[in-house]
Amino acid sequence: MRAVQAVIHQTGGPEVIQWQEVDLPAPGPGEALIRHEAVGLNFIDTYLRTGLYPSRLPGGLGFEAAGVIEAVGEGVSHLKPGMRAASFGGAPGAYATARIARAADLLPLPDSIDSRTAAAVLLKGATVEMLAERCAPLKPGEWALVPAAAGGVGQLLLQWLKARGVRVIGTVGSADKIALARECGAEEVFLSDDPDLVAKVRALTDRRGVRASYDGVGAASWQTSLDCTGPRGIIASFGNASGPVTGVSLRDLQVRGSLFVTRPGVYDYYKLPEEARAGAARLWEMVGSGAVKVTVGQTYPLLDAAQAHRDLEARRTTGSTLLLP
């Protein structure tokens, strides 16, 4: 099968994304050939492109995609030609019309989940499942802070936490995103650059602060998360949208009430096959029940991935973004 795939030969801005046509061989042992119907865009893609996360060059881009299995190699039993499947891990290379992937990195899709939904939600949804169910689970009635609440992960996390009975405060970068965050389940929404943000969060939580801050923004929101989290609360700093958090002072954690901090990575929670299957099953359950609704805010042709990166980094996107082959 002939395919078009993205390749980067050096790290840098969106302009380093190039495209090549390749003839894909038959899949080898433990591999599968998948034809993509939709590709998901995620901030981790920009981290690889810029070199924030080191990767082998030249190399591919993207982890999240869904489509149809065209062929499988020897020893593959959980996938068959004609089945639909999705991936969100393994080696980068999802920016492609088709590719050879490790079969272990492909999860069969239930009939109730179409390819666009899967590509829009699998990585973000697995991240949310990890955060809300295993990394920093909260009890009903407890308060949480979600920076970048109108983003792809933010919208899903708001809905998931609300379904668990958690009371959520969201922050957004512009006033036009406030209504969207509220629709997704935020009890209150503030602008991230509000000079009185910490005081407002403290007032809303009877001065105690939130029990957890699920912070995917990184450097720009670290101080806010630190100041808004109450005694023995947890900051789950899971992303670097504004740059990585550096220079964390243990003294800062102690004087604010013995805070906990973790830098979770979704792949560490989905490393074992049984963990991946259980986490994905929980995600499909939440989506299927309607508790979590997947919003595709925008789509781009696959070959316009560079523009999609520009818009993502400039925070001009809402919800999930798809690249369509």
Secondary structure by P-SEA (a helix, b strand, c coil): ccbbbbbbccccccccbbbbbbbbccccccbbbbbbcbbbbcaaaaaaaaccccccccbbbbcccccccccccccccccccccccccccccccccccccccccccbbbbcccccaaaaaacaaaaaaaaaaacccccccccbbbbbcccccaaaaaaaaaaaaabbbbbbbbccccaaaaaaaacccbbbbccccaaaaaaaaaacccccccccccccccaaaaaaaaccccbbbbcccccccccccccaaaaaaacbbbbbbcccccccccaaaaaaaaaaaaaaaaaccbbbbbcccccccaaaaaaaaaaaccccccccccc
